[in-house]
């Protein structure tokens, strides 16, 4: 039924350009109409605003933000040539140029709409709503630029390419502009508070989204009381945590993509060009469509998850002496039961596993205890050794298990096959299709990608309260505990492990909570930049891609403190003499 509905929505977008969820998925709204003619009819004006939303589908803007998790703490990329992680990035790096270009495309489309909507023939209430949506989107694009470049050229009116010659405004000026646009949205009476699930306008900007984004900006500007007030408004407008069947794991399924927790999301449907590639890039060869596991879960991140009672995880509590062993030797604990003598010999000689500690029966059960009774978000998000995963081989669903070493076609559970069968890594479960019928194709999952959800609001609120100190610290704990209670872990201050002694300890707790809560969602990297913790969280000694037992595949390398502020793309500087480079970067 969902696929039939999606086809109907898409047809409505193409034929009628009506104001529905489907039209937000139009990828090429400017393809057949010039900008000057875009605002001469109501339908064309709708299409013009749709063109702003379509920029959210670009990799560096919205739909591909999950790829930024390899810069944060929760994942790594199999490709070791990510310059920001290798310490050899230059101003000509394509990441900087693509990020700049994609966001400015959205800004120029928004400027076009804001300038021309006043003369478009339509009902005044609708016109004001569309202007507010356009201002929100412009604010979002500038927000994203300012987080990493710290001051960019400011364009608030339509310009031709040859007119893009402004110098950079200060970081403070850009924040001021973003706040002005968001305040205009909030003050616009024709912008609805939120849209209920299954409303045809779900996916459009709402007042709640504007409050949430303005609160996030206030975190950057350290205006804590203002952030507190804005985040509280989001809850007052009807958003709340999802606590339905399946809990945290079910939140990232199509059935719940429009629940009250989702404040602002990129819209997806299961048709080519209109879905997302998360299942393709996070999934394994045993995922429907035979996927690539391009992004792998970071081993150190998995070990950061606490036990459900809040006690820090330590391998020695599960396997005494584990931490002192050579890393290759530890592989013995991850081996499957009932290995043949030949397999054991190969593991000892070729892999250097300490086979004196192998158990023919019970080896699997022993290692599974390391993941039982941990924070449930761990196993809800990540496929751990010997856990069950419902995958698919063609049109048939099978139960798979992440065993080592890989051996094909072992019933009743088949071995989970990866694109990296010669190494043993943690894999994502979050956003990855299950079975043979959840998505129509590996390259276009229909699950909406959340850009802001209510858990983000609650933890942002906790941070804003904590930074104000005093009695606000105790209030902050109540909001962190809302997120922890939903996750199924012990609330803060409920036992000796979760006791928080003051503002500094709670600050660290909130940072950890955000890392666990938003794994795989492209949130963490920007958090680490804002907290100024990126160096210590991603580039500590030995950090990098590792096999599950800690054996390094490649190490990250810190390029210098100037990495906290990205280089202005050399391509832009070459075209605009008025642009100045950020300190530490060479054009």
N, C-alpha and C positions, 0 to 999 in steps of 0.2 A: 504493500500500500504506500509506503514512504517513497519508493522509487516512482510510482505512478504520480503521486502528488508533486514530486520534484519536477517531473517532465512537464506537468501542467503549469507549474510556477515559471519554469524557464520559457515555455511558450508564451506565457502572458507577458514576460519581460521583453521578449523579442518582438512580439506582434503589437502589443498595446502600450509598452513602456509604462505600465501602471505603477503606482507607488506601493509595491509589495516587496516581500523579502526576496523574491526572485530577481527583481531588477537590480538589487545590490550585487548580484553575481555577474552582471554584464561586464566582460573584460575589455571591450573595445568600443565604448560609447562615443568616442570622438572619430571613429573610423570613417563615417560617411557624412558628417556634418561639420562644417567649419565653425570655429569658435564664434565668429560674428553672427552666424545664423542660429546658434544654439538656443538663444533666449527669445525667439520670435513666436513660439507656441508653448503651451503648457507641457505637452508631451516632450518636446525637445528640452525644455528646462529641466524636467524630471531626469532626462537622460544626462544632462550636464552635471547634475548633482550625483547621479549614479557614477559618473566618471571619477569623482573624488573618492567615493567608497572603493572603487575598483583598485585604487592604488594600495589599499590595505592588503591586497593579495600578493603584492611583490615581496620577494624573499626578505629583504632587509627592513621592511616596514611593518609587516604583520604576520602573514601566513607562514613565512619561513623563519620566524623568530626562534623556533625550537632549535635551529642549527646553532644559535648563540650559546646553547648550553655547553658546547665544547670549550667555550671560553670561561664558563663558570665552573662550579665544583662538581656538578652531578654527572658529567659525561666527558668523553674524549672521542676524537675522530680517528678512524683507522688511518686516514691520510696524515702522515707526520709533517706535511709541508705547510701547516698553518703558521704564517709568519709571526703573528702576534704571540704565539706560544713558543716559537723557536727563538725569539729574540732578534730576528733579522728583518723586521718590517721596515719599509721605507714609505715615503709619501706617495710613491707610485703604486703602492699595493692596491689591488682591485677592490678589496673590501671597503676602503675609505671612499674611493670614487663611486662605487655602485651605491653605497649607503647614501652619500650626498645627493647623487642624481635622482634616486628613487623618491626621496623625501621632498626634494624641490619640485619634482613633477606633481606631487600631490598639492604642494603649496600653490603652485601656479594655477592648477585647476580650481582650487578653493578660491583664490583671488578672483578668478574669472567669474565664478558663481556669485560671490558676495557683491561684486561690482554690478553685475548685469541682472540679477534676480529682481531688483526693484522695478525694472521696466518690463518684465515678463508678464504676459496676460494670464493671471490666475487669481484665485481667492486670496485676499490679503492675509488671512490667518495661515494658510498653507505657505505663502511666500515667506512670512516671518519664521515659520518653523524650518523651512529649507535654508534660510540664511543662518539660523542658529546651528543647524547641523553642519553647514559649511565652515562656520567659525570654529566649532569643536574640532573638526578634522584638521583645519589649518593649525590650531593649537597643538593637536596631537603630533603633527609632523614637526613643528618647531621644537616641541618638547623632546622628541626623539633626537633631533639634531643637536640640541643644546646639551644634552646629557654627555655626549662624547666629544664634541668639538669645542664647547665652552665659548660660544660667541660665533655667530654666522651672519652673513648679509641678510638684511631684513627687507622683504618685499611684501607690501600689503595691497598692491594694485596690480592689474595685469600689465605685463611687459613683454616685449619681443626679446628673442634670444640675444640680439645685439645690444640690448639695453641692460643686460645682467652684468653690470660693471661696478656695483656697489662694493665698498669695503665692508669689513666685519663690524657689526655692532657688538657691544660688550655682552658678556653672559647675563649680567643683571638686566640689561635692556630687553633681551630676548625673553627672559622669565617674565618681565613686566608685561610684554606683549601677549604672551601666552595666558597670563592671568586675566588680562583685559578681555580677551576673546571668550574665555571660559565663564567669566562673570556675566558677560552679555548673554551667553547661553542660559545660565541659571536664572537670569532676570526675565527671560522671554516666556511670557505666560502661555504661548502657543506650543511650547515644547513640553511633551508629556513627561510625567515623573518616571514612568517605566512602562514597558509593554508586557502584558501577560503572555505566558507560553501559548504558542499556536496563533497568536495575533499575526496578521500578514505583515506588520511593520517591525517584527522582531529583527534585530540587527541594526536598526537605525539608532541614531544618537538619542539619548534621553537626558533628562535633568539629573537623574541619579549618576549617569556616566560622567556628566560634567562636574558634579560635586566630587566624585571619586578621583578624576584626573586632576582637578584643582588641588585636592588634598595631597596627591602624590607630588605635585609641583612644590607645595609648601614644605614637604619633607626635604626637597633639594635646597630650598632657600632657608631652611631651618626656622621657619615660622610655625612653631609647634602648636600654639594655641589655635591658629587658623586651620591647621591641618586637622586637629582634633574636631573642631566644629564641622568641617566639611565631611569628614569620614562618618561622623554620627548621623548626618543628614541622609546618607545613603541607606542606612538601616531604617530610618524613619520613612523613607519613600518605598519601602516594601521588600528590599533585598534581605536575604538571610542565607545561612549555610544549608547546603543540601544534607539532609539526614535520613533520606529514604532508603528503600531496600538496596542492599549492596554497598551502602556507605561510600567511602572515599573512592574505591575502585570503580563503582558504577557511575560516579560523577562524570567520568570521561568517556561515557558511551553516548551514542546518538540519542537514546531515549531521554537523556537528562540534559541535553545541550542547551535547552531553553529554560531550565529550572531557575528558581529565584536567586541562586548563587551567581549566575552569569550576568555580569553588569554590562560588559561590552565584548563582543566576539566577532571574529571574521567568519562570515557565512560560507558554508560549504554544502554541496549536494553531490550525490554519487554519479556524476557525469564528467566525462573527459574535459579538463580545463576548468572545472568548477569545484573540484574537491581539493584535498590536501595530500601531501606525500609522506605524512608522518609514519604511517604503517609501513610504507616502502623503506624508509630510511632507518627506522627503529627496529622493524621486524626482522625475522630470521628466514632462512630457506624453508623452514617448516611453517611459516606464516602464509596465508592464502596469497597466491600469486608469486611465491618464491622471492622473498625480499632480501635485502642486502646487509642489514645491521651495520650501516655506515657509521652510526654513532653508538658507542659502547658505554655502558655505565662505568663510572670511575670507581675503582676498587676501594680507594681510601674513603670515598663518599659513603659507600655501603657500610664500611666499618664505623662511620660516625653515628649511625642510627643506634639509639639506646635500646635497652630492654624496655618492655612495656611499663615497668614500674619506675622508669627514669634512671635506672642505674646505667652508667657508661658501659659500652661493650668493650670487652677485653678478651682476645683469643685465649689467653691462658686460663680464663675461667671455664672455658669449654674443653680445651685440650691443653693440659698443663705442659709447659715447656715450649709451646708453639712459637712464641715470640723470639726465643733464642735460637731457633733452628735456622739453617741456611734456607733462603727462600725457595730454591729449587727442591730442597728436601721435603718441604711442606706439601708438595704436590701429592704425596702418598695419601693424605687425608681426604682427597677429593676423588680418589679412584673408585670405580664401580666394584660391586661385590663379584666374587667368583671369577676373577681374572685367571687366565691360563698361565702355566709356567712360562711360556714364551712371552706373554704380555708383561708379566712381572719382571722378567729379565730385561726387556727393552726399556721399561720404566726406570729401572735401576741404572742401566748402563748409558742409555741415551738421554734420559730426562733428569738423571741424578736424584730421583725420588728416594727417600729413605724407606726402603721396603721392609725393614725390620719392624716397622710400626703398622704394617698393613694387616687388615682383618678380612679373611675370605668371606665371612658372613658378619654383617654389622658395620662395614666401612661406610656405607651410604647412610645408615641410621645415625652414626656418630656425627657426621658433618651436618646433617639436617638439624641437629639440636642447636647449631650456631644461629639458625634463622627462626627458630620457633620462639614464640613469646617475645619477639622484638616489637618495636613500633610497627603497627599493622600497615603503615604507609610504605614500609620497605617491601613487603611481599605483594602488596597491591600494585606497586609501581614497577617492580623489578623481578625478573625470573632468576631465582637462586638455585644453587645446585640441588638436583634431584626433586625439585618441585614440579607440579603438574602444569602443563600449558596446553590448551586446546587449540591445535593448529589445523592445517589442512594440506592435503596432497591433491591438487586439482579440486574436484567437486566433492571430495570426501573428507569429513572431519575425523581427526584422530587425536588421542591423548599422547602428548610427547613429554619427555623429561630431559633436563639438561645434565646428561651424564658425561663422564670422562674416563678413558678416551672414547671418542665417538665410535659407534658401531651401528651400522644401518640395519633397519628392519628387525628389531627385537620386540616381539609382542610380550605382554599385552600393551605396554607403553612403548612407543617408538622413541628412539633417541632424537632429540631436537637437533636438527641440522642447521649449521650456520654458514656464513660466507667465510668463516675463519676456523675451519674444523681442526686445523693443526695447532690451535691455541684455545685456551679455556677462559672465556670472559663472562662477566655478568651481562645480561641483556635486558632491554626495556620490555615491560609489559604494558605500561601506560601508553595510550593512544594506538596500541597495536591491535589489529583485527584478531578476533578469535573465531575459530571454525571456518566453514566454507561459505557462509552466507551473510556475514556482517558487512562486507563492502563489495561493490561490484568489480573493483579492479585495484591492484596494489598502488596505482599512481593517482587514484582519486577517491580517497576515503571521504565519506560524507559528514564526518564529525566536525562541528564548528570548532574553531581554534580560539580559546579564551584569551583576550588581551587584558581584561580586568575582571576578577571575580571577587566575591564578597570576602573570602578568606584573606585576600590581599588587603582589602579595606580594613578588616579587623586587626590584622597584624601591623598595618600602617598606623591605625589608631593607637594600638598599644605602644608603638615606638614614639609617637607624638606625645602621648601622656608621660611615658617614662622620661623623655628628655626634659620635661618640665620639672621633674623632681618632686620632692615633698610628698604629700598625700596622693599625688597623681600616680606614683609608682604602684601603689596597691590597686588602684583602679585599672592600671594597665594590665596587671596580672589577670584580671577577670576576663579580658578580651583574648589574651593568649590562651586561657583555659577553654574558651569556647571552641577554638580550633583544635586543641588537644583532646577535648572531650569527644568531638566528632571523630577524631582519628582513632580513639580507643586507647589512649595512653594516660598515665597518671597525671592529674592536674598539678600545676606548680603549687608548691607549699603544701602538698598532701602527704609527703613523707621525707625522710632524710635526704634521699637522692634528688628530690625536686625542690628543695628549699632554696629560696632566692634571698640573698643577703644584700639588698640595696640596688641602687640604680645601675651601677657598673655591671653587676652580675646579670641583671635582667636584660641589659642591652645585648650581652652575648647570647643569652637565651633566645631573645627575639630573632637575632641573626641566624641561629641554628634552626629555629622553627621555620623561618622563611625558606631556608635551603631544603629542608625535608618536605615541606608542604608543596613547593613549586618545582620539584625536580622535573626535568624534561620540558618545561614550559617556556624557556627562554627568558626567565625573569632574573635569575641569580646574577648573571654577569653585570647587569646594570645596578643591581644592589651593591655588589662588591665595589664598583667604581664609586658609588655614592658614599659608602661607608669608609672608603679608602683602605679596604682590606684585601683588595685583589691580589697584591703581591704575596701576602702571607697565606692566603687561602688556596692559591693556584700554583704558586712557584716556590713552595717550601722544599727543602732538600729531598730529592727522590720523587717529587711530584711528576706525574705523567701517566701514560697508558701502561697498565699492568695486568698480568694474568691474575686470576682470582686469589692465588696464594701469595701475590706480591712481587712476582718476578717482572722486572721492568722490560717493556718493549721499546719505549723511548721516553726521555725525560723532557720536561718543560724547561725553558731557559728565559729568565727575566731580562728584558732588553733595556731596562732603565725606568726611572720614575716618570719620565715624560710619557710613558705608555698610558698613564692614567688619562691623558688628554690626547685624542687622536690627531694625526697629521691632517692638515688641510690638503685635500688631494692635489697632487702636482698638476694633474690635467686642468683643474680649475684655476690654479695660480698661473699656468701658462696662457690661459684665455683671459684672465682678468688681472691686470697689473695692480689693482687696488687691494687685492687680497694679501694678507700677511700670514706667515707660517707660525704655528705654535712652537714654543721653545723646545729645543732638543731634537727637532726633526729637520732633516736636510731635504730640500726640494729635488 
